[in-house]
Amino acid sequence: MGIMLSTALLSGLPTACSDGTGGPELYVTNLGDGSISVVDIASGTVIDTISVGTNPGHIGIIPSLQRAYVGDLGESNIHVIDTTTRAVVTSIAISTTSGGGDVDGANEKAYFLDSPGTDMHVIDGTNNTETATPTIGTNIQDIRIDPAASRAYVTDFAEGLKIIDLSNNSVINTIAVASDPHGLAVDSTANIVYVTQVGGAAVSVVQILPPVGIVDTISVGNTPQWVALNAARTKAYVTNEGDGTVSVIDTGTRTVIDTIPVGTNPFFILIDPGTDMAYVTNEGSNTVSVIDTTSDTVVNTITVGNQPIGLAIKL
């Protein structure tokens, strides 16, 4: 579909919160109808629909605040949702529509990128204000936060993979990645970032400590959009928008070991580290595919809203 956006997750893992009101819930942003589908994970059913903005894309949950932060590709706002009441409590005006996004739960901050553009918007979750707007690239796409290292990793169609020092929001390194780098997942233990090449049908494996650079390139399916790691970091899952599949990569051998058919135009993937279940948004079929990463099979398909894009889990 050519829509370049992602969903806010901490270092490739879902953020979560607990409010004591029920079991784990999956929040699904629906780009095409201005809503979020709330799915009860245990039953696999939609239990609520939240109206939010114009074209909601990225979503991230800050557990301590019991707040979800939602970027919007149709208006210049970041929307804030109370996850206990499932209601929008405020919208934070920024200078443009927002593309990639992520949250830092430990420091209660949200980060959203221009869609696409040059600037990163830093949101203080304690008072819901924009505190900084540094220019970090040329055609920035997506962002992942590593809170322990105080680093952000940002893909840029024009420049590659950027490493950001969050103590001062400055670019400290840029690594060239070919063919429209887009989605990314961070393995902070191995000091590796996996980056999808939308135009190259491949995933770049990038070492982020010296010597910094690409150490491998893995061929996957057509138009790979996003990548996520299982809890053990032994497998990476890549959504291939162009052929309706998910490629499974063995991170030890860096080879594709399985290909899983899902819905039409799969875009984003999130893996729950507690259960190792993977969730895939299928833009073209208005569904979420649920994958058991132990058997690498689809175990459920959930119908949601129009053009589902982003995902986050509330525990």
Sine and cosine of phi, psi and omega as CSV:
sin_phi,cos_phi,sin_psi,cos_psi,sin_omega,cos_omega
0.00,0.00,-0.29,0.96,0.04,-1.00
0.97,0.22,0.15,0.99,0.05,-1.00
-1.00,0.10,0.86,-0.51,-0.07,-1.00
-0.98,-0.18,1.00,-0.08,0.07,-1.00
-0.43,-0.90,0.19,-0.98,0.00,-1.00
-0.61,-0.79,-0.17,-0.99,0.02,-1.00
-0.82,-0.57,0.54,-0.84,-0.10,-1.00
-0.97,0.25,0.85,-0.52,0.09,-1.00
-0.62,-0.78,0.50,-0.87,0.04,-1.00
-0.99,0.13,0.91,-0.41,0.06,-1.00
0.76,0.66,0.64,0.77,0.05,-1.00
0.99,0.12,0.03,1.00,0.01,-1.00
-0.92,-0.40,0.47,-0.88,-0.02,-1.00
-0.94,0.34,0.65,-0.76,0.16,-0.99
-0.99,0.11,0.37,-0.93,-0.11,-0.99
-0.48,-0.88,0.30,-0.95,0.13,-0.99
-0.53,-0.85,0.24,-0.97,0.00,-1.00
-0.76,-0.65,0.82,-0.57,0.00,-1.00
-0.86,-0.50,0.04,1.00,0.07,-1.00
0.97,0.26,0.19,0.98,-0.07,-1.00
-0.99,-0.11,-0.07,1.00,-0.02,-1.00
0.29,-0.96,-0.23,-0.97,-0.02,-1.00
-0.99,0.17,-0.04,-1.00,0.00,-1.00
-0.86,0.51,0.60,-0.80,-0.01,-1.00
-0.80,-0.61,0.58,-0.81,0.07,-1.00
-0.97,-0.25,0.84,-0.53,0.06,-1.00
-0.99,-0.11,0.82,-0.57,-0.05,-1.00
-0.86,-0.51,0.89,-0.45,0.05,-1.00
-0.99,0.14,0.71,-0.71,-0.01,-1.00
-0.93,-0.37,0.98,-0.21,-0.09,-1.00
-0.86,0.51,-0.58,0.81,-0.17,-0.99
-0.99,0.12,-0.25,0.97,-0.04,-1.00
-0.73,-0.68,0.26,0.97,0.09,-1.00
0.88,0.47,0.74,0.68,-0.04,-1.00
-0.55,-0.83,0.20,-0.98,0.16,-0.99
-0.83,-0.57,0.81,-0.58,0.12,-0.99
-1.00,0.04,0.79,-0.62,0.06,-1.00
-0.98,-0.21,0.87,-0.49,-0.09,-1.00
-0.94,-0.34,0.78,-0.63,0.17,-0.99
-0.96,0.27,0.90,-0.44,-0.13,-0.99
-0.92,0.40,-0.60,0.80,-0.05,-1.00
-0.89,0.46,-0.68,0.74,-0.04,-1.00
-0.99,-0.10,-0.29,0.96,-0.03,-1.00
0.94,0.34,0.52,0.86,-0.03,-1.00
-0.85,-0.53,0.50,-0.87,0.08,-1.00
-0.97,0.24,0.83,-0.55,-0.04,-1.00
-0.94,-0.34,-0.17,0.99,0.02,-1.00
-0.29,-0.96,0.38,-0.92,0.10,-0.99
-0.74,-0.67,0.82,-0.57,-0.03,-1.00
-0.96,-0.28,0.82,-0.57,0.11,-0.99
-0.98,0.20,0.78,-0.62,-0.04,-1.00
-0.48,-0.88,0.85,-0.52,0.15,-0.99
0.86,0.52,-0.46,-0.89,-0.07,-1.00
-0.95,-0.31,-0.83,0.56,0.02,-1.00
-0.72,-0.70,0.97,0.25,-0.04,-1.00
-0.90,0.44,0.69,-0.73,-0.02,-1.00
-0.83,-0.56,-0.99,0.10,-0.04,-1.00
-0.97,0.24,0.55,-0.84,0.09,-1.00
-0.57,-0.82,0.69,-0.73,0.08,-1.00
-0.62,-0.79,0.58,-0.82,-0.05,-1.00
-0.92,-0.38,0.77,-0.64,0.11,-0.99
-0.99,-0.14,0.95,-0.32,-0.16,-0.99
-0.84,0.54,-0.74,0.67,-0.09,-1.00
-0.90,0.43,-0.44,0.90,-0.02,-1.00
-1.00,-0.08,-0.20,0.98,-0.09,-1.00
0.79,0.62,0.73,0.68,-0.03,-1.00
-0.74,-0.67,0.64,-0.77,0.15,-0.99
-0.96,-0.28,0.67,-0.75,0.02,-1.00
-0.92,-0.38,0.80,-0.60,-0.15,-0.99
-0.82,-0.57,0.85,-0.52,0.12,-0.99
-0.98,0.19,0.29,-0.96,-0.08,-1.00
-0.66,-0.75,0.83,-0.56,0.03,-1.00
-1.00,0.07,-0.06,1.00,-0.04,-1.00
-0.93,-0.37,-0.18,0.98,0.01,-1.00
-0.47,-0.89,0.32,-0.95,-0.11,-0.99
-1.00,-0.01,0.89,0.45,0.00,-1.00
-0.61,-0.79,0.52,-0.85,0.26,-0.96
-0.96,-0.28,0.86,-0.51,-0.07,-1.00
-1.00,-0.05,0.63,-0.78,-0.02,-1.00
-0.90,-0.43,0.82,-0.58,-0.04,-1.00
-0.90,-0.43,0.74,-0.67,0.16,-0.99
-0.98,0.21,0.91,-0.42,-0.08,-1.00
-0.98,0.22,-0.14,0.99,0.08,-1.00
-0.99,0.11,-0.53,0.85,0.00,-1.00
-0.96,-0.29,-0.18,0.98,-0.07,-1.00
0.83,0.56,0.70,0.72,0.00,-1.00
-0.79,-0.62,0.57,-0.82,0.10,-0.99
-0.95,0.30,0.83,-0.56,-0.05,-1.00
-0.98,-0.21,-0.41,0.91,0.08,-1.00
-0.25,-0.97,0.26,-0.97,0.13,-0.99
-0.77,-0.64,0.78,-0.63,-0.06,-1.00
-0.99,-0.13,0.88,-0.47,-0.02,-1.00
-0.96,0.29,0.74,-0.67,0.15,-0.99
-0.82,-0.57,-0.04,-1.00,-0.16,-0.99
-0.99,0.15,-0.24,0.97,-0.08,-1.00
-0.39,-0.92,0.03,-1.00,0.13,-0.99
-0.94,0.33,0.35,-0.94,-0.13,-0.99
-0.92,-0.39,0.68,-0.73,0.06,-1.00
-0.99,-0.16,-0.95,-0.32,-0.04,-1.00
-0.90,0.43,0.43,-0.90,0.02,-1.00
-0.39,-0.92,0.40,-0.92,0.09,-1.00
-0.38,-0.93,0.25,-0.97,0.04,-1.00
-0.80,-0.60,0.48,-0.88,0.11,-0.99
-0.92,-0.39,0.99,-0.11,-0.06,-1.00
-0.91,0.42,-0.58,0.82,-0.04,-1.00
-0.89,0.46,-0.62,0.78,-0.03,-1.00
-0.96,-0.26,0.11,0.99,0.09,-1.00
0.81,0.58,0.78,0.63,0.03,-1.00
-0.78,-0.63,0.48,-0.88,0.11,-0.99
-0.86,-0.51,0.57,-0.82,-0.02,-1.00
-0.80,-0.61,0.81,-0.58,0.04,-1.00
-0.77,-0.63,0.52,-0.85,-0.04,-1.00
-0.95,-0.30,0.46,-0.89,0.18,-0.98
-0.81,0.58,0.40,-0.92,-0.10,-0.99
-0.82,-0.57,0.99,-0.15,-0.56,0.83
-0.98,0.20,0.12,-0.99,-0.03,-1.00
0.03,-1.00,-0.66,-0.75,-0.18,-0.98
-0.81,-0.58,-0.31,0.95,-0.22,-0.97
-0.93,-0.37,0.48,-0.88,0.12,-0.99
-0.95,-0.32,0.74,-0.68,-0.02,-1.00
-0.97,-0.26,0.87,-0.49,-0.05,-1.00
-0.98,-0.18,0.84,-0.54,-0.05,-1.00
-0.93,-0.37,0.81,-0.59,0.11,-0.99
-1.00,0.09,0.92,-0.38,-0.07,-1.00
-0.94,0.33,-0.32,0.95,-0.03,-1.00
-0.96,0.30,-0.43,0.90,0.03,-1.00
-0.73,-0.69,0.11,0.99,0.06,-1.00
0.80,0.60,0.78,0.63,0.07,-1.00
-0.80,-0.60,0.47,-0.88,0.10,-1.00
-0.99,0.12,0.84,-0.55,-0.10,-0.99
-0.96,-0.28,-0.28,0.96,0.01,-1.00
-0.33,-0.94,0.48,-0.88,0.05,-1.00
-0.64,-0.77,0.94,0.34,-0.04,-1.00
-0.96,0.27,0.56,-0.83,0.15,-0.99
-1.00,0.10,0.84,-0.55,-0.11,-0.99
-0.81,-0.59,-0.11,0.99,-0.04,-1.00
-0.22,-0.98,-0.28,-0.96,-0.07,-1.00
-0.93,-0.36,-0.71,0.71,-0.01,-1.00
-0.59,-0.81,0.90,0.43,-0.14,-0.99
-0.95,0.31,0.56,-0.83,-0.14,-0.99
-0.86,-0.51,-0.87,0.49,-0.12,-0.99
-0.64,-0.77,0.30,-0.95,-0.13,-0.99
-0.61,-0.79,0.62,-0.78,0.16,-0.99
-0.77,-0.64,0.66,-0.75,0.00,-1.00
-0.97,-0.24,0.69,-0.73,0.20,-0.98
-0.92,-0.39,1.00,-0.06,-0.13,-0.99
-0.90,0.43,-0.55,0.84,-0.02,-1.00
-0.90,0.44,-0.58,0.81,-0.01,-1.00
-1.00,-0.07,-0.06,1.00,-0.09,-1.00
0.80,0.60,0.73,0.68,-0.01,-1.00
-0.80,-0.60,0.52,-0.86,0.20,-0.98
-0.87,-0.50,0.56,-0.83,0.05,-1.00
-0.88,-0.48,0.81,-0.59,-0.14,-0.99
-0.78,-0.63,0.76,-0.66,0.10,-0.99
-1.00,0.01,0.56,-0.83,-0.04,-1.00
-0.65,-0.76,0.88,-0.48,-0.01,-1.00
-0.81,0.58,-0.58,0.82,-0.09,-1.00
-1.00,0.04,-0.47,0.88,-0.19,-0.98
-0.86,-0.50,-0.37,0.93,0.02,-1.00
0.91,-0.42,-0.73,-0.68,0.00,-1.00
-0.95,-0.30,0.79,-0.61,-0.01,-1.00
-0.94,-0.35,0.64,-0.77,0.08,-1.00
-0.95,-0.31,0.82,-0.58,-0.09,-1.00
-0.92,-0.39,0.76,-0.66,0.14,-0.99
-1.00,0.09,0.92,-0.39,-0.09,-1.00
-0.98,0.22,-0.15,0.99,0.06,-1.00
-0.93,0.36,-0.47,0.88,0.04,-1.00
-0.69,-0.72,0.15,0.99,0.05,-1.00
0.84,0.55,0.66,0.75,-0.02,-1.00
-0.90,-0.44,0.48,-0.87,0.06,-1.00
-0.98,0.22,0.82,-0.57,0.00,-1.00
-0.94,-0.33,-0.21,0.98,0.06,-1.00
-0.29,-0.96,0.52,-0.86,0.09,-1.00
-0.73,-0.68,0.81,-0.59,-0.04,-1.00
-0.91,-0.40,0.85,-0.53,-0.03,-1.00
-0.91,0.41,0.78,-0.62,0.10,-1.00
-0.73,-0.68,0.77,-0.63,-0.11,-0.99
-0.99,0.14,0.19,-0.98,0.26,-0.97
0.86,0.52,0.78,0.62,0.14,-0.99
0.87,0.49,0.94,0.35,0.06,-1.00
-0.89,0.45,0.70,-0.71,-0.12,-0.99
-0.72,-0.69,-1.00,0.04,-0.05,-1.00
-0.97,0.25,0.40,-0.92,-0.01,-1.00
-0.45,-0.89,0.47,-0.88,0.08,-1.00
-0.70,-0.71,0.64,-0.77,-0.10,-0.99
-0.94,-0.34,0.81,-0.59,0.19,-0.98
-0.96,-0.29,1.00,-0.07,-0.11,-0.99
-0.95,0.31,-0.40,0.92,0.03,-1.00
-0.94,0.35,-0.68,0.73,-0.01,-1.00
-1.00,0.02,-0.08,1.00,-0.05,-1.00
0.84,0.54,0.71,0.71,-0.02,-1.00
-0.80,-0.60,0.63,-0.77,0.17,-0.99
-0.87,-0.50,0.76,-0.65,0.07,-1.00
-0.99,-0.13,0.79,-0.62,-0.08,-1.00
-0.80,-0.60,0.81,-0.59,0.06,-1.00
-0.98,0.18,0.60,-0.80,0.10,-1.00
-0.95,-0.31,0.98,-0.18,-0.06,-1.00
-0.85,0.53,-0.64,0.77,-0.03,-1.00
-1.00,-0.02,0.02,1.00,-0.11,-0.99
-0.85,-0.53,0.04,1.00,0.00,-1.00
0.78,0.62,0.71,0.71,-0.08,-1.00
-0.45,-0.89,0.24,-0.97,0.13,-0.99
-0.85,-0.53,0.80,-0.60,0.08,-1.00
-1.00,0.02,0.69,-0.72,0.08,-1.00
-0.97,-0.23,0.91,-0.41,-0.15,-0.99
-0.91,-0.42,0.82,-0.58,0.11,-0.99
-0.99,0.12,0.76,-0.65,-0.14,-0.99
-0.95,-0.30,0.00,1.00,0.18,-0.98
-0.91,-0.41,0.44,-0.90,-0.06,-1.00
-0.82,0.57,0.69,-0.73,-0.04,1.00
-0.98,0.21,0.88,-0.47,-0.04,-1.00
-0.95,0.32,0.66,-0.75,0.07,-1.00
0.42,-0.91,0.07,-1.00,0.02,-1.00
-0.97,0.25,0.80,-0.60,-0.01,-1.00
-0.95,-0.32,-0.20,0.98,0.04,-1.00
-0.25,-0.97,0.38,-0.92,0.11,-0.99
-0.72,-0.70,0.79,-0.61,-0.10,-0.99
-0.91,-0.42,0.83,-0.56,0.05,-1.00
-0.96,0.28,0.71,-0.70,0.03,-1.00
-0.77,-0.64,-0.52,-0.85,-0.03,-1.00
-1.00,0.07,-0.26,-0.96,-0.09,-1.00
-1.00,0.10,0.79,-0.61,0.03,-1.00
0.84,0.55,0.89,0.46,0.04,-1.00
-0.93,0.37,0.80,-0.60,-0.08,-1.00
-0.97,-0.24,-0.77,0.64,-0.13,-0.99
-0.70,-0.71,0.29,-0.96,-0.02,-1.00
-0.59,-0.80,0.62,-0.78,0.06,-1.00
-0.62,-0.79,0.45,-0.89,-0.02,-1.00
-0.96,-0.29,0.57,-0.82,0.13,-0.99
-0.96,0.29,0.14,-0.99,-0.13,-0.99
-0.88,0.47,-0.58,0.82,-0.01,-1.00
-0.99,0.14,-0.10,0.99,-0.04,-1.00
0.89,0.45,0.40,0.92,0.00,-1.00
-1.00,-0.05,-0.29,0.96,0.01,-1.00
-0.67,-0.74,0.60,-0.80,0.11,-0.99
-0.91,-0.42,0.66,-0.75,-0.05,-1.00
-0.90,-0.43,0.80,-0.60,-0.12,-0.99
-0.86,-0.51,0.83,-0.56,0.07,-1.00
-0.99,0.15,0.78,-0.62,0.02,-1.00
-0.95,-0.32,0.99,-0.14,-0.11,-0.99
-0.88,0.47,-0.57,0.82,-0.13,-0.99
-0.97,0.24,-0.34,0.94,-0.02,-1.00
-0.77,-0.63,0.19,0.98,0.12,-0.99
0.92,0.40,0.62,0.78,-0.03,-1.00
-0.70,-0.72,0.20,-0.98,0.18,-0.98
-0.84,-0.54,0.83,-0.56,0.08,-1.00
-1.00,0.06,0.69,-0.73,0.04,-1.00
-0.95,-0.30,0.86,-0.52,-0.03,-1.00
-0.95,-0.31,0.76,-0.65,0.19,-0.98
-0.98,0.20,0.91,-0.42,-0.10,-1.00
-0.96,0.29,-0.28,0.96,0.06,-1.00
-0.97,0.25,-0.72,0.69,-0.01,-1.00
-1.00,-0.07,-0.22,0.98,-0.04,-1.00
0.83,0.56,0.73,0.68,0.06,-1.00
-0.76,-0.65,0.46,-0.89,0.07,-1.00
-0.98,0.22,0.83,-0.55,-0.05,-1.00
-0.94,-0.33,-0.17,0.99,0.02,-1.00
-0.29,-0.96,0.40,-0.92,0.10,-0.99
-0.73,-0.68,0.84,-0.54,-0.11,-0.99
-0.94,-0.33,0.87,-0.50,0.11,-0.99
-0.94,0.35,0.70,-0.71,0.07,-1.00
-0.79,-0.61,-0.64,-0.76,-0.01,-1.00
-1.00,-0.01,-0.31,-0.95,-0.02,-1.00
-1.00,0.04,0.76,-0.65,0.01,-1.00
0.83,0.56,0.85,0.52,0.07,-1.00
-0.89,0.45,0.69,-0.72,-0.07,-1.00
-0.87,-0.49,-0.94,0.35,-0.10,-1.00
-0.98,-0.22,0.47,-0.89,0.10,-1.00
-0.69,-0.73,0.68,-0.74,0.03,-1.00
-0.77,-0.64,0.68,-0.74,0.06,-1.00
-0.88,-0.48,0.83,-0.56,0.04,-1.00
-0.96,0.26,0.91,-0.40,-0.07,-1.00
-0.92,0.39,-0.35,0.94,0.01,-1.00
-0.97,0.23,-0.58,0.81,-0.06,-1.00
-0.92,-0.40,-0.25,0.97,-0.09,-1.00
0.88,0.47,0.38,0.92,0.14,-0.99
-1.00,0.08,0.67,-0.74,0.01,-1.00
-0.97,-0.26,0.59,-0.81,0.01,-1.00
-0.83,-0.55,0.76,-0.65,-0.08,-1.00
-0.83,-0.56,0.81,-0.59,0.10,-1.00
-0.99,0.10,0.75,-0.66,0.03,-1.00
-0.93,-0.36,0.99,-0.17,-0.08,-1.00
-0.85,0.53,-0.66,0.75,-0.15,-0.99
-0.99,0.15,-0.30,0.95,-0.02,-1.00
-0.89,-0.46,0.09,1.00,0.07,-1.00
0.83,0.56,0.70,0.71,-0.02,-1.00
-0.66,-0.75,0.24,-0.97,0.19,-0.98
-0.87,-0.50,0.83,-0.56,0.08,-1.00
-1.00,0.01,0.69,-0.72,0.04,-1.00
-0.95,-0.31,0.85,-0.53,-0.05,-1.00
-0.91,-0.41,0.79,-0.61,0.16,-0.99
-0.99,0.14,0.93,-0.37,-0.10,-1.00
-0.98,0.21,-0.09,1.00,0.12,-0.99
-0.96,0.27,-0.70,0.71,0.00,-1.00
-0.98,-0.19,-0.17,0.98,-0.06,-1.00
0.82,0.58,0.75,0.66,0.06,-1.00
-0.77,-0.64,0.49,-0.87,0.09,-1.00
-0.97,0.23,0.84,-0.55,-0.05,-1.00
-0.95,-0.32,-0.19,0.98,0.04,-1.00
-0.30,-0.95,0.46,-0.89,0.11,-0.99
-0.74,-0.67,0.84,-0.54,-0.11,-0.99
-0.94,-0.35,0.81,-0.59,0.07,-1.00
-0.99,0.16,0.78,-0.62,-0.01,-1.00
-0.82,-0.58,-0.56,-0.83,-0.05,-1.00
-1.00,0.05,-0.27,-0.96,-0.09,-1.00
-0.99,0.10,0.84,-0.54,0.03,-1.00
0.87,0.49,0.89,0.46,0.04,-1.00
-0.91,0.42,0.66,-0.75,-0.08,-1.00
-0.80,-0.60,-0.90,0.43,-0.19,-0.98
-0.98,-0.18,0.33,-0.94,-0.05,-1.00
-0.62,-0.79,0.58,-0.82,0.20,-0.98
-0.45,-0.89,0.45,-0.89,0.00,-1.00
-0.93,-0.38,0.72,-0.69,0.15,-0.99
-0.93,-0.37,0.88,-0.47,-0.01,-1.00
-1.00,0.07,0.00,0.00,0.00,0.00
